[in-house]
Amino acid sequence: MPGPGAYLVGDAERKEVEDVLSSGYLSRYGKVGDKRFKQKVVTLENRFASIMGTEYALVVNGGTGAIMASLVGLGVGPGVEVLVPGYTFVASITAVIAVGGIPILTEIDKSLTMDPDDIEKKISNRTRVIMPVHMLGNPGNLTKIMEIAKKHKLLVLEDCCQSLGASYQGKMTGSIGDIGAFSLNINKTITSGDGGVVITNNKEFYERAFGFHDQGHKPLRMGVEIGKRSLIGINLRMNELTAAFALGQLTRLDEILKTLRQKKKLFKDIIKNGSIKNMEFRKINDPGECATLLTVIFKDGKTAEKAASALNSKTVSKSGWHVYNNMEQLLNYVNSDGKKLYRKHMLPRTDDILSRTINLSIGVVDPGLGADFGVNILSAKEEVKNRANEFVKIVRSIVD
Ligand SMILES: Cc1ncc(COP(=O)(O)O)c(C=O)c1O
């Protein structure tokens, strides 16, 4: 059930991968003077930094690894609290636990991203980081989040795993906070099967993230030899073959975003003109969103349930993957003091919104997001129109 990039694999990816196969260099580290060594990981890092407009980019093995490296980059460790919304992929939350930190869950608002009004209620003297998640390609309310972070001297980690290519007030998501983390897994805007990227303008954060991703070494393993490594790291490295594939996909990014935005506009306009009562679209915080999904919110859960079932789909509450209530591994988690920190329905506003919400696919076709109904990036104009008209007909018969 892939994202748009996975529908579009072809010559661009093949050529890049063949380059690596004929070079004999598979690791990100090779003999720099050797012309056969194509340095795909480093090239991907440079391209990413240039597209995002940041000083540094670090390519890693996945979005979860990118979040972990970012957290360590920002100095998160044992006992440090990180604010994370209750509607996200489980990895945003568990990555914090994996580096020893404590995730504190916040509510979402009708943009389906972190509710800025809930942030200050959740800040304690142990809080160091706010992690907005740009869910379903929609940037969080970064104006307010950055304001609050500044006021309380906190750092901001943007989880951009679902927002590769999105911008907020003219800047790419991931480049606005202190550090940004991306995923290249199969459901994302572009993919390399698995993969991740960290971006930042801060040298210290970059160096720490790099060290965490590669056994404590300084960037490119240069200048830090045995005896000088200052940080405990693990191995989150990406290899040359994966980076080559990602470079091929990156050439498609602009076209993917343009196509998704056109399809979403057509789909949304038809639904808008259908004048369905008691239903609204989720709040989009910036027109630079990715347009991977279209999200509708009904006046109550009962109506949403009926509509979802008529569409052969599910409400977001019941979609499984991204709702804290459905993360049994989190609900069963016991910390080192023997305490359970998370319980079902601890976020009533989030529960209310998600019980009334249905996702429709535009480019990410993922029943795990509750997006069983919709189109994909290859759907022709007629198919998009037909699907949108079908939605109007089905849902009107329920709400009228
Ligand atoms: C919001 C969010 N954060 C983190 C991740 C983790 O990314 P990965 O699967 O590449 O580890 C995902 C992936 O689904 C995600 O959607």
The ligand as a Gaussian input file, in Angstrom:
#p B3LYP/6-31G(d) Opt

LIG

0 1
 C        5.061000      10.507000      11.358000
 C        6.062000       9.399000      11.229000
 N        7.139000       9.389000      12.043000
 C        8.068000       8.422000      11.946000
 C        7.959000       7.390000      11.035000
 C        9.007000       6.315000      10.998000
 O        9.628000       6.191000       9.747000
 P       10.287000       4.817000       9.286000
 O        9.186000       3.850000       9.006000
 O       11.042000       5.198000       8.044000
 O       11.191000       4.370000      10.363000
 C        6.855000       7.351000      10.182000
 C        6.707000       6.262000       9.216000
 O        5.653000       5.752000       8.926000
 C        5.878000       8.379000      10.279000
 O        4.803000       8.400000       9.505000

